[in-house]
Amino acid sequence: MELEELKNTWATLDNRLKENKTLTNKVILEMIEAKTNKSLNKLMVWELLSILVFIVLIPFITYCFYRYHGKLIFWDITLIYALFICLLSTVWYIVKAYGLVKIDLTKMVTNNIYHVNRYQLQIKWERILMEYFIGPSLAVLCIITYAEEKASVQFWVLLICAIAIATVFTYWGYRSVYQKNIRSILKNLEELKELKED
């Protein structure tokens, strides 16, 4: 009789342990998914803000071109180049945002890891283009335009400050927004993969 009671008690305790483990795993899964969604939302907000900025810049640059074109050759070239960059950037950021939308935590973790790695590669190429080609070429065009206009010292100081702010903002954006959140998402997805495999 005591042996039967002991077996029943043991079975009950074993079931409770299994339920607790399942509950703990569910809580951990929910926490990881919440952290991942938070990082994804930060990236998506950043992408949408970038799209909005470029959409606002396109008509502004177009207005400046039609209002002031024909006076300085490099002014016209700079505005056309800036307009071209804004148009390309708008399309590029839409493509990146679409890639983020494909990350769905209800689907297979390996698919999500693939989409995050693809997004990370896009960010890497974007950073290379911004740091080595687009940013410097735009800065050079602005400097040549200022030299052609024979701008005053105040405008040169303003240009130098604008270039410095743009450089710092770009560096900060890639460092603390993109890299930090992408690393967090990948880490969380790896943890999700391990939990689901267990």
Solvent accessible surface area in square Angstrom, and as a share of the most:
residue,aa,sasa,rsa
1,M,182,0.81
2,E,145,0.65
3,L,115,0.57
4,E,100,0.45
5,E,96,0.43
6,L,118,0.59
7,K,115,0.49
8,N,94,0.48
9,T,71,0.41
10,W,180,0.63
11,A,51,0.39
12,T,62,0.36
13,L,86,0.43
14,D,56,0.29
15,N,83,0.43
16,R,144,0.53
17,L,123,0.61
18,K,124,0.53
19,E,115,0.51
20,N,87,0.45
21,K,140,0.59
22,T,73,0.42
23,L,112,0.56
24,T,71,0.41
25,N,49,0.25
26,K,113,0.48
27,V,71,0.41
28,I,66,0.34
29,L,41,0.21
30,E,113,0.51
31,M,118,0.53
32,I,11,0.05
33,E,52,0.23
34,A,62,0.48
35,K,100,0.42
36,T,0,0.00
37,N,67,0.34
38,K,128,0.54
39,S,9,0.06
40,L,17,0.08
41,N,91,0.47
42,K,93,0.39
43,L,1,0.00
44,M,41,0.18
45,V,85,0.49
46,W,47,0.17
47,E,0,0.00
48,L,96,0.48
49,L,92,0.46
50,S,18,0.11
51,I,20,0.10
52,L,101,0.50
53,V,81,0.47
54,F,38,0.16
55,I,87,0.44
56,V,91,0.52
57,L,62,0.31
58,I,37,0.19
59,P,80,0.50
60,F,120,0.50
61,I,14,0.07
62,T,44,0.25
63,Y,124,0.47
64,C,15,0.09
65,F,44,0.18
66,Y,150,0.57
67,R,143,0.52
68,Y,88,0.33
69,H,90,0.40
70,G,62,0.60
71,K,153,0.65
72,L,40,0.20
73,I,122,0.62
74,F,70,0.29
75,W,76,0.27
76,D,26,0.13
77,I,73,0.37
78,T,11,0.07
79,L,16,0.08
80,I,97,0.49
81,Y,57,0.22
82,A,16,0.12
83,L,43,0.22
84,F,111,0.46
85,I,22,0.11
86,C,7,0.04
87,L,88,0.44
88,L,95,0.47
89,S,16,0.10
90,T,15,0.09
91,V,92,0.53
92,W,87,0.30
93,Y,26,0.10
94,I,88,0.45
95,V,64,0.37
96,K,0,0.00
97,A,10,0.08
98,Y,134,0.51
99,G,11,0.10
100,L,6,0.03
101,V,99,0.57
102,K,79,0.33
103,I,15,0.07
104,D,48,0.25
105,L,19,0.09
106,T,126,0.73
107,K,124,0.52
108,M,128,0.57
109,V,14,0.08
110,T,63,0.37
111,N,72,0.37
112,N,2,0.01
113,I,22,0.11
114,Y,131,0.50
115,H,34,0.15
116,V,2,0.01
117,N,68,0.35
118,R,104,0.38
119,Y,3,0.01
120,Q,73,0.32
121,L,98,0.49
122,Q,24,0.11
123,I,10,0.05
124,K,117,0.49
125,W,139,0.49
126,E,10,0.05
127,R,51,0.19
128,I,53,0.27
129,L,85,0.42
130,M,65,0.29
131,E,69,0.31
132,Y,147,0.56
133,F,121,0.50
134,I,34,0.17
135,G,30,0.29
136,P,58,0.37
137,S,40,0.26
138,L,53,0.26
139,A,21,0.17
140,V,81,0.46
141,L,25,0.13
142,C,35,0.21
143,I,76,0.39
144,I,61,0.31
145,T,8,0.04
146,Y,46,0.17
147,A,59,0.46
148,E,62,0.28
149,E,97,0.43
150,K,172,0.73
151,A,22,0.17
152,S,55,0.35
153,V,113,0.65
154,Q,134,0.60
155,F,108,0.45
156,W,73,0.25
157,V,79,0.45
158,L,110,0.55
159,L,16,0.08
160,I,110,0.56
161,C,62,0.37
162,A,53,0.41
163,I,58,0.29
164,A,49,0.38
165,I,119,0.61
166,A,57,0.45
167,T,85,0.49
168,V,102,0.58
169,F,114,0.47
170,T,37,0.21
171,Y,113,0.43
172,W,122,0.43
173,G,3,0.02
174,Y,10,0.04
175,R,124,0.45
176,S,39,0.25
177,V,16,0.09
178,Y,4,0.01
179,Q,58,0.26
180,K,122,0.52
181,N,8,0.04
182,I,4,0.02
183,R,147,0.53
184,S,36,0.23
185,I,1,0.00
186,L,36,0.18
187,K,125,0.53
188,N,1,0.01
189,L,0,0.00
190,E,79,0.36
191,E,57,0.25
192,L,1,0.00
193,K,65,0.27
194,E,109,0.49
195,L,39,0.19
196,K,103,0.43
197,E,125,0.56
198,D,149,0.77
